[in-house]
Amino acid sequence: MKKGFTLLELVVVVLIIAVLATVAVTYYGKAVERVRIGEAESLMGTMLSAQERFFLRRQQYTPYWHQLDAAPVSVRTPKEHNDFANGAENTIYYTRGGVESGVLNEGFAISFEQDATDKWFVVARRVGKSDKYTYHLVRPFGSTQTVCVPVWENENDVSVCCDYMGVDNQTDLTGDPMVPKISLADDF
């Protein structure tokens, strides 16, 4: 009686391992993206609370992270390679450390922005060395709901935003809260 495996048995085992590895990598990528979103959303909530405290003291909001009482550590103690896109102004914070060795780390660039009607928002734009994800998260000041806004041509964005917003179909995604809704009544 022969001992060992036939070539067919080895091929079947290799194919099964390849399918399992493909599925595992896909789920791992989604899990990592959910963690990044969670990190950004947590920071967005903390900073909105800090903005409200700033408003109570000054009767205005600020785009500057270093003026807030709950700013990330690197805001208060700038270093050579800090986490900001524009140096001393500190208006854009990177969740994953910004640029290292000329390469932008995978994460979010978070800033405070105003729309055309002077309404304030905290916006987390997905950034990184690849263009796999290009969506952004938007939360209006005074709101507890964060909206995921995909770049519609990017299937990965649409998939992540559908998952984040808990919808099955991309047509169920809400629009960007920073873009005013146009009503027919506005034309008259």
C-alpha positions in Angstrom: 0.0 0.0 0.0 1.4 3.4 -1.0 1.7 6.2 1.5 1.5 9.9 0.6 -0.7 12.3 -1.3 -1.6 12.3 -5.0 -1.1 15.4 -7.1 -4.8 16.0 -7.3 -5.1 15.9 -3.5 -2.4 18.5 -3.1 -3.9 20.8 -5.8 -7.3 20.6 -4.0 -5.7 21.5 -0.6 -3.8 24.4 -2.2 -7.0 25.7 -3.8 -8.9 25.5 -0.5 -6.1 27.4 1.3 -6.0 30.1 -1.5 -9.8 30.6 -1.2 -9.6 30.8 2.6 -6.7 33.3 2.4 -8.6 35.5 0.0 -11.6 35.6 2.2 -9.5 36.3 5.3 -7.6 39.1 3.7 -10.9 40.8 2.5 -12.4 40.6 6.0 -9.1 41.7 7.6 -9.0 44.8 5.4 -12.6 45.7 6.3 -11.9 45.2 10.0 -8.8 47.5 9.8 -10.9 50.2 8.0 -13.6 50.0 10.7 -11.0 50.5 13.4 -9.6 53.6 11.5 -13.2 54.9 11.2 -13.8 54.3 14.9 -10.6 56.2 15.8 -11.6 59.2 13.6 -15.1 59.2 14.9 -14.0 59.2 18.5 -11.6 62.1 18.0 -14.3 64.0 16.1 -16.7 63.6 19.0 -14.1 64.7 21.5 -13.2 67.7 19.5 -16.8 68.8 19.0 -17.2 68.8 22.8 -14.0 70.9 23.0 -15.4 73.3 20.4 -18.6 73.7 22.4 -16.5 74.6 25.5 -14.5 77.0 23.4 -17.7 78.6 22.2 -19.0 79.1 25.7 -15.8 81.0 26.6 -15.4 83.0 23.4 -18.8 83.1 21.7 -17.2 81.7 18.5 -15.7 78.5 17.1 -12.1 78.1 16.0 -10.4 76.2 13.2 -7.2 75.9 15.3 -6.6 72.6 17.2 -4.1 74.2 19.6 -6.8 76.6 20.9 -8.9 73.8 22.2 -8.6 72.4 25.8 -8.7 68.7 24.6 -6.4 68.9 21.6 -4.1 65.9 20.9 -0.7 66.0 22.6 1.3 66.8 19.5 -0.8 70.0 19.1 0.4 71.3 22.5 4.0 70.2 22.1 4.9 70.5 18.5 7.7 68.4 17.2 9.8 68.3 14.1 7.4 65.9 12.3 4.1 66.8 13.9 0.7 65.5 12.9 -0.4 68.6 11.0 -0.6 69.5 7.3 0.2 73.1 7.7 2.7 73.4 10.5 2.2 76.2 13.1 -1.4 76.9 12.0 -2.5 73.4 13.3 -5.8 73.4 11.4 -5.6 69.8 10.0 -4.8 66.9 12.3 -3.7 63.5 11.0 -4.9 60.5 13.0 -1.9 58.3 12.0 1.0 60.7 12.2 0.8 62.5 8.9 3.8 62.2 6.6 6.7 60.1 7.5 9.7 59.8 5.2 7.7 61.6 2.5 4.9 59.1 2.5 1.4 59.9 3.8 0.3 57.3 6.4 -3.1 55.6 6.0 -5.6 57.4 8.2 -7.7 60.6 8.3 -7.0 64.3 7.9 -9.4 66.0 10.4 -10.3 69.6 10.2 -13.0 72.1 11.2 -14.7 73.7 8.3 -17.6 76.0 7.4 -20.1 75.8 4.6 -21.4 78.7 2.5 -24.0 79.5 5.2 -21.3 79.6 8.0 -22.5 76.4 9.6 -19.5 74.5 11.2 -18.6 70.9 10.6 -15.8 68.5 11.7 -14.6 66.7 8.6 -12.4 63.6 8.5 -11.0 63.0 5.0 -9.5 59.5 4.3 -5.9 59.9 3.2 -3.0 57.6 2.6 -0.4 56.4 0.2 -2.9 54.5 -1.9 -6.1 55.7 -3.4 -8.1 52.6 -2.3 -10.3 54.8 0.0 -11.1 58.4 -0.7 -14.4 59.0 1.3 -14.8 61.4 4.1 -16.8 61.6 7.4 -18.8 64.7 8.2 -20.5 65.7 11.5 -22.2 69.0 11.9 -21.5 70.9 15.1 -24.3 70.3 17.6 -25.2 66.9 16.0 -24.4 63.4 17.2 -24.7 61.8 13.7 -21.7 61.4 11.5 -22.3 60.9 7.8 -20.0 58.9 5.5 -19.7 60.6 2.1 -18.2 58.4 -0.6 -16.5 59.3 -3.9 -19.2 57.6 -6.0 -16.8 56.3 -8.6 -14.8 54.4 -6.0 -16.5 51.0 -5.2 -14.5 50.7 -2.0 -15.8 54.0 -0.7 -19.4 53.1 -1.5 -19.0 49.7 0.2 -17.4 51.2 3.3 -20.0 54.0 3.5 -22.9 51.5 3.1 -21.4 49.3 5.8 -20.8 52.3 8.1 -24.3 53.9 7.6 -26.0 50.5 7.9 -27.7 50.5 4.5 -27.7 47.8 1.9 -28.0 49.9 -1.2 -26.0 53.0 -2.2 -29.1 54.9 -3.1 -30.0 54.8 0.6 -26.9 56.8 1.6 -27.6 60.3 2.8 -26.0 63.2 1.0 -23.2 65.4 2.2 -24.5 67.6 5.0 -22.1 70.4 3.9 -23.8 70.7 0.5 -27.0 72.7 0.9 -30.2 71.0 -0.4 -31.7 72.8 -3.3 -35.5 73.2 -3.2 -37.8 74.2 -6.1 -39.2 76.9 -3.7 -35.7 78.5 -3.7 -36.1 79.3 -7.4 -39.2 81.4 -6.9 
